[in-house]
């Protein structure tokens, strides 16, 4: 299965995919890694192992027209690699409905909460603020909403009494990495089918 990965941050979840593919545990060909942040850790990780990388930046406070143009530049770049699946792994931008429609391949995303609870950019913080005892992570197919697409897999993580946002998020990431690799393996083997 041919994939492109988009990541905004350090790329620790993406690294789990790279490692599983390199070990022969995951039948994927990582065609490229892209980011909205030039010089991100994810791009550096890709470059270290010889995976092509690219950045398509978007300035803070961009207008609607600028966001639309950015979506189109990003879509053209991703489409140029001809992936079977686009994987969002810590990619902190919302892709437009037009991007999703015109790309023409399924897009999956990881999220650090048990959707449909706590969608959006602050799932870990929101679960703590709500006083939850259990949270977790989700791999879902991306649709035009914010974290509203079909749920593919989930894993629960207990919230400990002394947890803060950082400690909880680190434990969630452990499960998120495992879940992402398992979901990609099921997709590559044909055990899971996306729309």
Phi, psi and omega in degrees: 000131183265125182231152165244140179246134172248132181214142180262334189251226187286337178083026182292322176294317178301322180300325178298323178291315178301314182296317181294322178293317180295328180278358181077014180270351185219119184274068176232150172250112179277104185286323183192160172238129179238160179212158171268001182236109177299135179077014180296160177301325179298317179294320178297318178298316179298314182297324180298331181251013173079019176273129178305144181224160179206156175232135173232098187277157175224123182292143174301143179074019181299146178287169178301319180294321179292321177295321178296316179296321178297314178304318182290318177298317180295316180299315180299319180295311180298313183300329179299337178272348179056055179285160170276328182216140172258128183249122173263122184228089185073031177270116192261035176233149177269127177273138183288159175301322179295319176304309183298316180295314186281334179296317173080011175230155179296149178237130175242156185220152170258148180217134185275054174196166177272090179300148012277004176286141172058056173287172175094188191284348187235045184302320181291310179301317182294322178295319177297315182297330181279354179075025181294151175261337180227137169223210179162213181215161184223140164251126183222159174279139184275134171236193185286350178272180177265104179059039182248358183288170182304134179281129180260323181198152178216155174220138181270148176224127179288139174268119182275154184304326182263012181294141164243181185300319183292311183295319179294316182297323179297320178290324177296319181301325178301313180289324180298318179298312180300314183295320179297314180297316180297319180294317177297322178297317178296320178295314182296327180274354182080011179280345179227131183242132178262156175290000000 
